[in-house]
Amino acid sequence: MKIIFYGTPAVAVPFLDFLAKREEVVAVVSQPDKPAGRSLKTEPTPAKQAALRLGLKVLQPEKSSQVFEAVKGLACDLAVAVAYGKLLKADALKAPRLGTLNVHFSLLPKYRGAAPVQWSLVRGEKKTGVTIFWLDEGMDTGPIFLQKEREIGPDDDAPALMERLTALGVQALGEVLDEIAAGRTVREPQAGEPSTAPLIEKDDARVDFARPAAEIHNLVRGFRSWPKAWFALKDSRVQILKTKLAEESGEGRPGAIVSVDKNGAILVQCGGSSRLWLLEVQPEGKKPVAAADYLNGLRLGAGDRLPFV
């Protein structure tokens, strides 16, 4: 089949590589290049870099309204989108003969939006998956072709879960392409209660130790890649990179240091008599360190209370 691929960030690259091996990718449509890194040097998007490596045509329309003009002259059977970054308009969606498929990292209609993996972890879901569905003009509202489910482990974080779902998504896409090649297409309406996975703001990751330990642990897992869970310390922020739920519970003031483990973890009092082990933290502008080393730098220990605000 002749396919147009829509994608921008690194998560799109495995799907493009897969498609390029088994189908004819006539063009890759990606977001415009933007400044990145400390130097703010303009760099090609990961999907564009992959397309150039594969010798594929790259299109980068500035606006959604310009996408159809960019692709209308391309004779193609199908379009596949993976994290393109903008809603496609009806004319672009209908340009391919069969329509446009999207790979989404949740079990739709749950977690429609930009950050489904992160929010599924933050909200403590026990299962998730991938959905391959037909795009319409809504936000992840189109009919479903195929879904595959996976369990979420108690200590899975966003990078690990995304890696697993990416592999599952590539497998699912292969199955869908096989079905289409055999002349079979599926368009099942989404069923169930929808929920959203909006863009993440830095304040979404702020830790309040008056909340239950399980909620804080989920926050750390969900925002492990960005923006990372954090608490305020005077005029700076301390990021919490790794945590572990404590088996023991007890009363105490939220934020109080209950004990320090010989392996470098600290046990912190949280809300509802729950407690949480902090394993690794990163003070602003510094490298990640064991939580106990951070305490030593502040001359604090068991019995003290960190200046959480």
Secondary structure, DSSP 8 states (H G I E B T S, - for coil): -EEEEEE-SGGGHHHHHHHHHHSEEEEEE----EEETTTTEEE--HHHHHHHHTT--EE--SSGGGHHHHHTT---SEEEEES-SS---HHHHTSSSS-EEEEESS-TTTTEES-HHHHHHHTT-SEEEEEEEE--SSSS-S-EEEEEEEE--TT--HHHHHHHHHHHHHHHHHHHHHHHHTT----B---S---EE----GGGGB--TTSBHHHHHHHHHHTTTTT-EEEEETTEEEEEEEEEE-S------TTBEEEE-TTS-EEEE-BTT-EEEEEEEEETTS--EEHHHHHHHHT--TT-B----
